[in-house]
Amino acid sequence: MGFLERLNAYRAEEEELRWEGTFADYLAVVSENPRVAQTAHARIYDMIAQAGIDTGADGRRHYRFFENEIFGLDATLERLIEEYFHAAARRLDVRKRILLLMGPVSGGKSTIVTLLKRGLERFSRAPEGALYGIKGCPMHEEPLHLIPNELRPEFEVQYGIKIEGNLCPSCRQRLEVEYERDMERFPVERILFSEDNRVGIGTFSPSDPKSQDIADLTGSIDFATITEYGSESDPRAYRFDGELNKANRGLMEFQEMLKSDEKFLWHLLSLTQEGNFKAGRFALISADEMIVAHTNEAEYKSFISNKKNEALQSRMIVMPVPYNLSVDNEVKIYEKLVKQSDIRDIHIAPHALKTAAIFSILTRLRDSKKQGVDLQKKLQLYNGETVEGLKEADLKELRAEFPDEGMGGLDPRYVINRISTALIRRDTTCINALDVLRAIKDGLDQHASISKEDKERLLNFVSVARKEFDELAKLEVQKAFVYSFEESAKTLLENYLDNVEAYCSWQKIKDPLTGEEMDPDEKLMRSIEEQIGISENAKRAFREEILIRISTYARRGKRFEYNSHERLREAIERKLFADLKDVVKITTSSKTPDEQQLKKLNEVVARLIDEHGYCPVCANELLRYTGSLLNR
């Protein structure tokens, strides 16, 4: 399909979404689908739930609505959606609160709000998200407001829908004058949310308190029509075009809310608690909308320290939005930001972003008081990795130790800026982990808010991240050097398991060649177990754990592979590499490799490119760097 044809198809799709009728027609729609009349909070929760909710092995909910955009904030999102949106959708009292997202800069607060806005625009175009408003109403309000208060209890019994709110001044006058109180003829249309068209989505950003007018929120008098209509209390002489008016039925984002002048904040008190606000010389105007704001921790603490703000503070639900604390999710953040750029011709070597992520997460973690737990172990646990001597209960204990962990540290924006610096160097076709760490280190001198003590601490984290990369580099080369790595690993695994089974059952093992019965090969088992720090005292428990895992797999009809147990996999790989270390050292560090060595190097480079995502430049750099590591 050509692009012009696609444009025509899009216009036709938009045209199909149009619907106009009378209030009597709308009642038929409501009777068939009561969800069209749900509240703003219920609509937003419905939108999130419709995208899909998965439950992980740990019982934590994962919301597909935010996937591919928000990473590492599953616990935060679960709390936000269940404690606020879900509760508000059920008409609990939290819907009468302003949602305040509070957290460090570049932590995802604005992204969450933006996703809600764009999601509402799409959802209002879907059949399950359809909603309707009074045609010509400046606030595109709910048509059911036409029903008199006296008849609403009867309507609720018949239709199962509770009506909240009253007609705006403009529609009230039209009903009286144009339609002579015949509400059945009142026109109704389908509403499509659009921030650009100011329908159902509003954004208020404070400016200079001396120049900003409250009309930006609540609308203003149209002085050009005062002489025509003769009174400021005539709705036809008033512009209902403030952000609170236009965001009715949907969502209003209040940017930098805590920096606003008090006169703007007090207008929110009535809106949140009673569902209405005061504008011009009119009675209270009904509005059904979610107010969401965001701020940083310092501004929030300053706000709550002012006693005059207690009334507004009590009408807020504060949701902390910390930084992500998972290395793998931090990598996804960087990948997302890099993909949004125009730099697609420069290759980023494997582990470059992961090394930067390790540095970032270390800056956000707090030292635990738990014995035997340093920041590196904590980083591994938070990333879902297995750590010797620590279990799931320890992870929960660590997370509970500092509830505000993640509210400080370096933000993703700083790191991606440094990655960008590395990417835009002249004559660069590829950047690796060392290039990224070098850029991060150089950037610390330019970071105005970093003290001398903080800089020393951050430089230490750069060193830790480099050591982690050194291990990753050696492991990558190890895999590439081992011919038929999977087969070699499986052979070693089977040999190890045969010996473990014999050891745990106090039996002998048969030599596969001579058939002679021998004691289990303790030397072989220990040579593997020592690779991951299994002590002499802990060896039996580790071996029994392996047998239990094998038994579990067998009951489920699954085959136990070398990568079925994370720590055993790591031990097998390290053992294979240890056996090959001398070969790798000689091959990678030789300045004038012989024909055999050159052939081996070319095979390894090809394997790094084909199987591990390297390009010729970073593959050769990795080999040279690993050779230097092994010769130290």
BELTA-V856911 format. One record per residue. N is the residue number from 0. OMEGA is omega in degrees with one decimal (* if undefined). BURIAL is + if it has 24 or more other ideal C-beta (glycine too) atoms within 12 Angstrom, else -. Layout:
BEGIN
n=N omega=OMEGA burial=BURIAL
n=N omega=OMEGA burial=BURIAL
END
This chain:
BEGIN
n=0 omega=176.8 burial=-
n=1 omega=-175.4 burial=-
n=2 omega=178.1 burial=-
n=3 omega=176.6 burial=-
n=4 omega=178.5 burial=-
n=5 omega=176.9 burial=-
n=6 omega=179.2 burial=-
n=7 omega=178.5 burial=-
n=8 omega=179.2 burial=-
n=9 omega=179.6 burial=-
n=10 omega=178.3 burial=-
n=11 omega=178.0 burial=-
n=12 omega=178.8 burial=-
n=13 omega=-179.1 burial=-
n=14 omega=179.3 burial=-
n=15 omega=-179.3 burial=-
n=16 omega=-179.0 burial=+
n=17 omega=175.8 burial=-
n=18 omega=175.8 burial=+
n=19 omega=178.3 burial=-
n=20 omega=178.0 burial=-
n=21 omega=177.8 burial=+
n=22 omega=177.7 burial=+
n=23 omega=177.1 burial=-
n=24 omega=-178.5 burial=-
n=25 omega=178.3 burial=+
n=26 omega=177.5 burial=+
n=27 omega=177.4 burial=-
n=28 omega=-179.9 burial=+
n=29 omega=-179.6 burial=+
n=30 omega=-178.9 burial=-
n=31 omega=-176.7 burial=-
n=32 omega=-177.4 burial=-
n=33 omega=-177.6 burial=-
n=34 omega=-179.6 burial=+
n=35 omega=-177.1 burial=+
n=36 omega=-178.1 burial=+
n=37 omega=-177.6 burial=+
n=38 omega=-179.1 burial=+
n=39 omega=-179.4 burial=+
n=40 omega=179.5 burial=+
n=41 omega=179.9 burial=+
n=42 omega=-179.6 burial=+
n=43 omega=178.4 burial=+
n=44 omega=178.4 burial=+
n=45 omega=-180.0 burial=+
n=46 omega=-179.0 burial=+
n=47 omega=-178.1 burial=+
n=48 omega=-179.2 burial=+
n=49 omega=-179.5 burial=-
n=50 omega=177.7 burial=+
n=51 omega=178.0 burial=-
n=52 omega=177.9 burial=+
n=53 omega=176.8 burial=-
n=54 omega=-177.9 burial=-
n=55 omega=179.9 burial=-
n=56 omega=179.7 burial=-
n=57 omega=179.3 burial=-
n=58 omega=-177.8 burial=-
n=59 omega=-179.8 burial=-
n=60 omega=176.5 burial=+
n=61 omega=-174.8 burial=+
n=62 omega=-176.8 burial=+
n=63 omega=-179.1 burial=-
n=64 omega=-175.3 burial=+
n=65 omega=-175.1 burial=+
n=66 omega=-176.5 burial=-
n=67 omega=178.7 burial=-
n=68 omega=179.6 burial=+
n=69 omega=-176.0 burial=+
n=70 omega=173.1 burial=+
n=71 omega=-178.9 burial=+
n=72 omega=-176.6 burial=+
n=73 omega=-179.1 burial=+
n=74 omega=179.0 burial=+
n=75 omega=-179.3 burial=+
n=76 omega=179.1 burial=+
n=77 omega=178.9 burial=+
n=78 omega=-179.8 burial=+
n=79 omega=-173.6 burial=+
n=80 omega=-177.5 burial=+
n=81 omega=-175.9 burial=+
n=82 omega=-179.5 burial=+
n=83 omega=-173.3 burial=+
n=84 omega=-177.8 burial=+
n=85 omega=179.9 burial=+
n=86 omega=-179.8 burial=-
n=87 omega=178.9 burial=+
n=88 omega=177.9 burial=+
n=89 omega=177.8 burial=-
n=90 omega=173.5 burial=-
n=91 omega=-168.4 burial=-
n=92 omega=-178.8 burial=-
n=93 omega=178.2 burial=+
n=94 omega=177.5 burial=+
n=95 omega=179.6 burial=+
n=96 omega=171.6 burial=+
n=97 omega=176.2 burial=+
n=98 omega=-179.8 burial=+
n=99 omega=176.2 burial=+
n=100 omega=-174.7 burial=+
n=101 omega=-179.8 burial=+
n=102 omega=-178.2 burial=+
n=103 omega=-178.5 burial=+
n=104 omega=176.7 burial=+
n=105 omega=-179.1 burial=+
n=106 omega=177.6 burial=+
n=107 omega=-176.8 burial=+
n=108 omega=-179.0 burial=+
n=109 omega=179.8 burial=+
n=110 omega=178.2 burial=+
n=111 omega=-179.1 burial=+
n=112 omega=179.9 burial=+
n=113 omega=178.4 burial=+
n=114 omega=177.6 burial=+
n=115 omega=179.5 burial=+
n=116 omega=-178.6 burial=+
n=117 omega=178.6 burial=+
n=118 omega=178.3 burial=+
n=119 omega=178.2 burial=+
n=120 omega=179.4 burial=+
n=121 omega=-175.3 burial=-
n=122 omega=-179.4 burial=+
n=123 omega=178.5 burial=+
n=124 omega=179.6 burial=+
n=125 omega=-179.6 burial=-
n=126 omega=-177.8 burial=-
n=127 omega=-179.7 burial=-
n=128 omega=-176.9 burial=+
n=129 omega=174.1 burial=+
n=130 omega=-173.4 burial=+
n=131 omega=179.0 burial=+
n=132 omega=177.2 burial=+
n=133 omega=-178.6 burial=+
n=134 omega=179.5 burial=+
n=135 omega=178.7 burial=+
n=136 omega=179.6 burial=+
n=137 omega=179.7 burial=+
n=138 omega=179.7 burial=+
n=139 omega=-171.0 burial=+
n=140 omega=-179.3 burial=+
n=141 omega=-179.3 burial=+
n=142 omega=-179.2 burial=+
n=143 omega=175.9 burial=+
n=144 omega=177.5 burial=+
n=145 omega=-178.2 burial=+
n=146 omega=-178.9 burial=+
n=147 omega=-178.8 burial=-
n=148 omega=-176.2 burial=-
n=149 omega=-176.3 burial=-
n=150 omega=-174.1 burial=-
n=151 omega=176.7 burial=-
n=152 omega=178.8 burial=-
n=153 omega=178.5 burial=-
n=154 omega=-179.0 burial=+
n=155 omega=178.8 burial=-
n=156 omega=-174.9 burial=-
n=157 omega=-173.8 burial=-
n=158 omega=-177.7 burial=+
n=159 omega=-178.0 burial=-
n=160 omega=177.7 burial=+
n=161 omega=-178.5 burial=-
n=162 omega=176.5 burial=+
n=163 omega=177.5 burial=+
n=164 omega=-178.5 burial=+
n=165 omega=180.0 burial=+
n=166 omega=175.0 burial=+
n=167 omega=-178.0 burial=+
n=168 omega=-178.3 burial=+
n=169 omega=-178.6 burial=+
n=170 omega=178.0 burial=+
n=171 omega=179.4 burial=+
n=172 omega=179.4 burial=+
n=173 omega=179.3 burial=+
n=174 omega=-179.1 burial=+
n=175 omega=-169.7 burial=-
n=176 omega=-174.2 burial=-
n=177 omega=-171.4 burial=-
n=178 omega=175.3 burial=-
n=179 omega=175.2 burial=-
n=180 omega=175.9 burial=-
n=181 omega=-173.1 burial=-
n=182 omega=-178.4 burial=+
n=183 omega=-178.2 burial=-
n=184 omega=-175.2 burial=-
n=185 omega=-175.7 burial=+
n=186 omega=178.9 burial=+
n=187 omega=178.6 burial=+
n=188 omega=175.8 burial=+
n=189 omega=-178.1 burial=+
n=190 omega=174.6 burial=+
n=191 omega=-178.9 burial=+
n=192 omega=177.7 burial=+
n=193 omega=176.9 burial=+
n=194 omega=-179.9 burial=+
n=195 omega=180.0 burial=-
n=196 omega=-179.8 burial=-
n=197 omega=176.8 burial=+
n=198 omega=174.0 burial=+
n=199 omega=179.7 burial=+
n=200 omega=-178.9 burial=+
n=201 omega=176.9 burial=+
n=202 omega=177.8 burial=+
n=203 omega=179.7 burial=+
n=204 omega=-177.7 burial=-
n=205 omega=176.0 burial=+
n=206 omega=-179.2 burial=-
n=207 omega=-178.6 burial=-
n=208 omega=-178.3 burial=-
n=209 omega=-175.8 burial=-
n=210 omega=-176.5 burial=-
n=211 omega=-175.7 burial=-
n=212 omega=177.1 burial=-
n=213 omega=177.9 burial=+
n=214 omega=177.8 burial=+
n=215 omega=179.1 burial=+
n=216 omega=-167.7 burial=+
n=217 omega=-176.8 burial=+
n=218 omega=-174.7 burial=+
n=219 omega=177.2 burial=-
n=220 omega=175.4 burial=+
n=221 omega=-174.0 burial=+
n=222 omega=-179.7 burial=-
n=223 omega=-176.9 burial=-
n=224 omega=-178.5 burial=-
n=225 omega=-178.5 burial=-
n=226 omega=-179.5 burial=-
n=227 omega=-174.8 burial=-
n=228 omega=168.2 burial=-
n=229 omega=-177.4 burial=-
n=230 omega=177.3 burial=-
n=231 omega=179.3 burial=-
n=232 omega=175.2 burial=-
n=233 omega=-176.8 burial=-
n=234 omega=-179.1 burial=+
n=235 omega=178.2 burial=+
n=236 omega=-177.7 burial=+
n=237 omega=176.0 burial=+
n=238 omega=176.5 burial=+
n=239 omega=-172.6 burial=+
n=240 omega=174.1 burial=+
n=241 omega=-177.9 burial=+
n=242 omega=178.2 burial=+
n=243 omega=177.6 burial=+
n=244 omega=-172.4 burial=+
n=245 omega=179.9 burial=+
n=246 omega=179.4 burial=+
n=247 omega=-178.6 burial=+
n=248 omega=-176.1 burial=+
n=249 omega=-170.5 burial=+
n=250 omega=172.2 burial=+
n=251 omega=176.1 burial=+
n=252 omega=178.5 burial=+
n=253 omega=-177.9 burial=+
n=254 omega=177.7 burial=+
n=255 omega=-173.6 burial=+
n=256 omega=-174.4 burial=+
n=257 omega=175.0 burial=+
n=258 omega=-175.3 burial=+
n=259 omega=174.5 burial=+
n=260 omega=-175.3 burial=-
n=261 omega=-176.2 burial=-
n=262 omega=177.7 burial=-
n=263 omega=-177.7 burial=+
n=264 omega=-177.5 burial=+
n=265 omega=178.0 burial=-
n=266 omega=-178.6 burial=+
n=267 omega=-177.8 burial=+
n=268 omega=-178.9 burial=+
n=269 omega=-177.6 burial=+
n=270 omega=-177.0 burial=+
n=271 omega=-174.5 burial=+
n=272 omega=-173.4 burial=-
n=273 omega=-179.6 burial=-
n=274 omega=177.3 burial=+
n=275 omega=177.8 burial=+
n=276 omega=-177.1 burial=+
n=277 omega=177.5 burial=+
n=278 omega=177.3 burial=+
n=279 omega=180.0 burial=+
n=280 omega=-179.7 burial=-
n=281 omega=171.7 burial=+
n=282 omega=179.9 burial=-
n=283 omega=-176.6 burial=-
n=284 omega=-179.1 burial=+
n=285 omega=175.9 burial=+
n=286 omega=178.6 burial=+
n=287 omega=-177.5 burial=+
n=288 omega=175.7 burial=+
n=289 omega=176.7 burial=+
n=290 omega=178.9 burial=+
n=291 omega=179.2 burial=+
n=292 omega=176.3 burial=+
n=293 omega=-176.6 burial=+
n=294 omega=175.2 burial=+
n=295 omega=-173.1 burial=+
n=296 omega=-177.8 burial=+
n=297 omega=179.5 burial=-
n=298 omega=-179.3 burial=+
n=299 omega=178.9 burial=+
n=300 omega=177.1 burial=-
n=301 omega=-178.6 burial=-
n=302 omega=-176.1 burial=+
n=303 omega=178.3 burial=-
n=304 omega=178.9 burial=-
n=305 omega=-176.5 burial=-
n=306 omega=-178.5 burial=-
n=307 omega=-176.6 burial=-
n=308 omega=-175.0 burial=+
n=309 omega=-178.3 burial=-
n=310 omega=-179.7 burial=-
n=311 omega=179.8 burial=+
n=312 omega=-179.5 burial=+
n=313 omega=179.2 burial=-
n=314 omega=178.8 burial=+
n=315 omega=166.7 burial=+
n=316 omega=-177.2 burial=+
n=317 omega=178.9 burial=+
n=318 omega=176.8 burial=+
n=319 omega=176.6 burial=+
n=320 omega=-177.4 burial=+
n=321 omega=172.3 burial=+
n=322 omega=172.1 burial=+
n=323 omega=-179.3 burial=+
n=324 omega=179.5 burial=+
n=325 omega=-178.6 burial=+
n=326 omega=-177.6 burial=+
n=327 omega=179.0 burial=+
n=328 omega=176.2 burial=+
n=329 omega=176.4 burial=+
n=330 omega=179.5 burial=+
n=331 omega=177.3 burial=+
n=332 omega=-179.4 burial=+
n=333 omega=179.1 burial=+
n=334 omega=178.7 burial=+
n=335 omega=-177.9 burial=+
n=336 omega=178.7 burial=+
n=337 omega=-180.0 burial=+
n=338 omega=-179.9 burial=-
n=339 omega=-178.3 burial=-
n=340 omega=177.8 burial=-
n=341 omega=-178.1 burial=-
n=342 omega=-178.9 burial=-
n=343 omega=-177.1 burial=-
n=344 omega=178.5 burial=-
n=345 omega=-177.3 burial=+
n=346 omega=175.0 burial=+
n=347 omega=-175.4 burial=+
n=348 omega=174.3 burial=+
n=349 omega=177.5 burial=+
n=350 omega=178.3 burial=+
n=351 omega=-179.9 burial=+
n=352 omega=179.1 burial=+
n=353 omega=178.9 burial=+
n=354 omega=176.7 burial=+
n=355 omega=-180.0 burial=+
n=356 omega=177.7 burial=+
n=357 omega=177.1 burial=+
n=358 omega=-177.4 burial=+
n=359 omega=-176.5 burial=+
n=360 omega=178.4 burial=+
n=361 omega=-179.8 burial=+
n=362 omega=-175.4 burial=+
n=363 omega=-177.6 burial=+
n=364 omega=177.4 burial=+
n=365 omega=-178.4 burial=+
n=366 omega=-179.2 burial=-
n=367 omega=175.1 burial=+
n=368 omega=-178.9 burial=-
n=369 omega=-176.7 burial=+
n=370 omega=176.5 burial=-
n=371 omega=-179.3 burial=-
n=372 omega=174.4 burial=+
n=373 omega=-175.9 burial=-
n=374 omega=-179.2 burial=+
n=375 omega=177.1 burial=+
n=376 omega=178.6 burial=+
n=377 omega=179.1 burial=+
n=378 omega=179.5 burial=+
n=379 omega=178.7 burial=+
n=380 omega=-179.5 burial=+
n=381 omega=179.5 burial=+
n=382 omega=177.5 burial=+
n=383 omega=-179.8 burial=-
n=384 omega=179.0 burial=+
n=385 omega=179.3 burial=+
n=386 omega=-178.2 burial=+
n=387 omega=175.4 burial=+
n=388 omega=-178.7 burial=-
n=389 omega=-176.6 burial=+
n=390 omega=-179.4 burial=-
n=391 omega=179.4 burial=-
n=392 omega=178.1 burial=-
n=393 omega=178.6 burial=+
n=394 omega=178.5 burial=+
n=395 omega=179.5 burial=-
n=396 omega=179.8 burial=-
n=397 omega=179.2 burial=+
n=398 omega=-178.7 burial=+
n=399 omega=-176.2 burial=-
n=400 omega=179.4 burial=-
n=401 omega=-178.7 burial=-
n=402 omega=-178.3 burial=-
n=403 omega=179.5 burial=-
n=404 omega=-177.3 burial=+
n=405 omega=178.9 burial=+
n=406 omega=177.5 burial=+
n=407 omega=-178.3 burial=+
n=408 omega=-179.4 burial=+
n=409 omega=-176.5 burial=+
n=410 omega=179.7 burial=+
n=411 omega=-177.5 burial=+
n=412 omega=179.2 burial=+
n=413 omega=-176.6 burial=+
n=414 omega=-179.5 burial=+
n=415 omega=174.7 burial=+
n=416 omega=179.3 burial=+
n=417 omega=175.6 burial=+
n=418 omega=178.1 burial=+
n=419 omega=178.2 burial=+
n=420 omega=178.1 burial=+
n=421 omega=-176.3 burial=+
n=422 omega=-172.4 burial=+
n=423 omega=174.3 burial=-
n=424 omega=178.8 burial=-
n=425 omega=176.0 burial=-
n=426 omega=178.9 burial=-
n=427 omega=175.1 burial=-
n=428 omega=-177.5 burial=-
n=429 omega=173.0 burial=+
n=430 omega=179.6 burial=+
n=431 omega=-175.9 burial=+
n=432 omega=-179.5 burial=+
n=433 omega=176.2 burial=+
n=434 omega=-178.8 burial=+
n=435 omega=179.5 burial=+
n=436 omega=178.1 burial=+
n=437 omega=179.6 burial=+
n=438 omega=178.2 burial=+
n=439 omega=-179.1 burial=+
n=440 omega=179.3 burial=+
n=441 omega=-177.8 burial=-
n=442 omega=-179.2 burial=+
n=443 omega=178.4 burial=+
n=444 omega=-177.0 burial=-
n=445 omega=-177.4 burial=-
n=446 omega=-171.2 burial=-
n=447 omega=-172.9 burial=-
n=448 omega=-178.2 burial=-
n=449 omega=178.5 burial=-
n=450 omega=-179.8 burial=-
n=451 omega=179.1 burial=-
n=452 omega=179.5 burial=-
n=453 omega=-178.6 burial=-
n=454 omega=178.6 burial=-
n=455 omega=178.8 burial=-
n=456 omega=-179.2 burial=-
n=457 omega=176.8 burial=+
n=458 omega=175.8 burial=+
n=459 omega=178.0 burial=-
n=460 omega=175.2 burial=+
n=461 omega=179.0 burial=+
n=462 omega=178.8 burial=-
n=463 omega=180.0 burial=+
n=464 omega=178.9 burial=+
n=465 omega=177.7 burial=+
n=466 omega=177.1 burial=-
n=467 omega=178.3 burial=+
n=468 omega=178.2 burial=+
n=469 omega=178.8 burial=+
n=470 omega=178.7 burial=+
n=471 omega=-178.8 burial=+
n=472 omega=-179.7 burial=+
n=473 omega=179.9 burial=+
n=474 omega=-179.6 burial=+
n=475 omega=179.5 burial=+
n=476 omega=176.7 burial=+
n=477 omega=-177.8 burial=+
n=478 omega=-177.7 burial=+
n=479 omega=-177.8 burial=+
n=480 omega=-177.2 burial=+
n=481 omega=179.2 burial=+
n=482 omega=-176.2 burial=-
n=483 omega=-173.4 burial=-
n=484 omega=-178.3 burial=+
n=485 omega=-178.4 burial=-
n=486 omega=179.0 burial=-
n=487 omega=-179.4 burial=+
n=488 omega=-179.7 burial=+
n=489 omega=179.4 burial=-
n=490 omega=179.6 burial=-
n=491 omega=179.3 burial=+
n=492 omega=-178.1 burial=+
n=493 omega=177.6 burial=-
n=494 omega=179.9 burial=+
n=495 omega=-177.2 burial=+
n=496 omega=177.1 burial=+
n=497 omega=-179.0 burial=+
n=498 omega=179.5 burial=+
n=499 omega=-179.7 burial=+
n=500 omega=179.0 burial=+
n=501 omega=-179.5 burial=+
n=502 omega=-175.3 burial=+
n=503 omega=-179.1 burial=+
n=504 omega=177.7 burial=-
n=505 omega=-178.6 burial=-
n=506 omega=176.5 burial=-
n=507 omega=177.3 burial=-
n=508 omega=-177.2 burial=+
n=509 omega=173.8 burial=-
n=510 omega=-175.1 burial=-
n=511 omega=-178.4 burial=-
n=512 omega=-175.1 burial=-
n=513 omega=-176.6 burial=-
n=514 omega=-179.6 burial=-
n=515 omega=177.8 burial=-
n=516 omega=-177.5 burial=-
n=517 omega=172.6 burial=-
n=518 omega=176.3 burial=-
n=519 omega=-176.4 burial=+
n=520 omega=-177.8 burial=-
n=521 omega=-178.8 burial=-
n=522 omega=178.6 burial=-
n=523 omega=-177.7 burial=+
n=524 omega=-178.5 burial=+
n=525 omega=-179.8 burial=+
n=526 omega=177.5 burial=+
n=527 omega=-175.5 burial=+
n=528 omega=-180.0 burial=+
n=529 omega=179.4 burial=-
n=530 omega=-179.5 burial=+
n=531 omega=172.0 burial=+
n=532 omega=176.2 burial=-
n=533 omega=-177.1 burial=+
n=534 omega=178.3 burial=-
n=535 omega=-178.4 burial=-
n=536 omega=-175.0 burial=-
n=537 omega=-173.1 burial=-
n=538 omega=-179.0 burial=+
n=539 omega=180.0 burial=-
n=540 omega=179.7 burial=-
n=541 omega=-178.7 burial=+
n=542 omega=177.7 burial=+
n=543 omega=176.9 burial=-
n=544 omega=178.6 burial=+
n=545 omega=-179.7 burial=+
n=546 omega=177.2 burial=+
n=547 omega=178.9 burial=-
n=548 omega=178.7 burial=+
n=549 omega=179.7 burial=+
n=550 omega=178.5 burial=-
n=551 omega=179.0 burial=-
n=552 omega=-178.3 burial=-
n=553 omega=179.0 burial=-
n=554 omega=-179.5 burial=-
n=555 omega=179.5 burial=-
n=556 omega=-179.1 burial=-
n=557 omega=179.6 burial=-
n=558 omega=178.2 burial=-
n=559 omega=-179.9 burial=+
n=560 omega=-177.2 burial=-
n=561 omega=179.3 burial=+
n=562 omega=179.1 burial=-
n=563 omega=178.5 burial=-
n=564 omega=-170.7 burial=+
n=565 omega=-175.8 burial=-
n=566 omega=177.3 burial=+
n=567 omega=176.3 burial=+
n=568 omega=179.9 burial=+
n=569 omega=-179.4 burial=+
n=570 omega=179.4 burial=+
n=571 omega=-178.5 burial=+
n=572 omega=-179.0 burial=+
n=573 omega=178.5 burial=+
n=574 omega=178.6 burial=+
n=575 omega=-178.7 burial=+
n=576 omega=178.7 burial=+
n=577 omega=179.4 burial=+
n=578 omega=-176.5 burial=-
n=579 omega=-170.1 burial=+
n=580 omega=-178.3 burial=+
n=581 omega=178.5 burial=-
n=582 omega=-179.6 burial=+
n=583 omega=-177.6 burial=+
n=584 omega=-177.7 burial=+
n=585 omega=-174.6 burial=-
n=586 omega=-174.0 burial=+
n=587 omega=-175.0 burial=+
n=588 omega=-179.2 burial=+
n=589 omega=179.9 burial=-
n=590 omega=178.5 burial=-
n=591 omega=-177.0 burial=-
n=592 omega=176.5 burial=-
n=593 omega=-174.8 burial=-
n=594 omega=-179.2 burial=-
n=595 omega=180.0 burial=-
n=596 omega=-179.9 burial=+
n=597 omega=177.9 burial=-
n=598 omega=179.9 burial=-
n=599 omega=179.5 burial=+
n=600 omega=179.9 burial=+
n=601 omega=177.6 burial=-
n=602 omega=-179.4 burial=-
n=603 omega=178.5 burial=+
n=604 omega=179.9 burial=+
n=605 omega=-179.7 burial=-
n=606 omega=177.4 burial=+
n=607 omega=-179.3 burial=+
n=608 omega=-173.5 burial=+
n=609 omega=-170.5 burial=-
n=610 omega=-172.5 burial=-
n=611 omega=172.4 burial=+
n=612 omega=177.9 burial=-
n=613 omega=170.0 burial=+
n=614 omega=-178.7 burial=+
n=615 omega=-178.1 burial=-
n=616 omega=-175.1 burial=+
n=617 omega=176.6 burial=+
n=618 omega=178.9 burial=+
n=619 omega=176.7 burial=+
n=620 omega=179.7 burial=+
n=621 omega=-179.7 burial=+
n=622 omega=179.4 burial=+
n=623 omega=-178.2 burial=+
n=624 omega=179.7 burial=+
n=625 omega=176.7 burial=+
n=626 omega=178.7 burial=+
n=627 omega=178.4 burial=-
n=628 omega=-176.4 burial=+
n=629 omega=-179.2 burial=+
n=630 omega=179.6 burial=-
n=631 omega=* burial=-
END
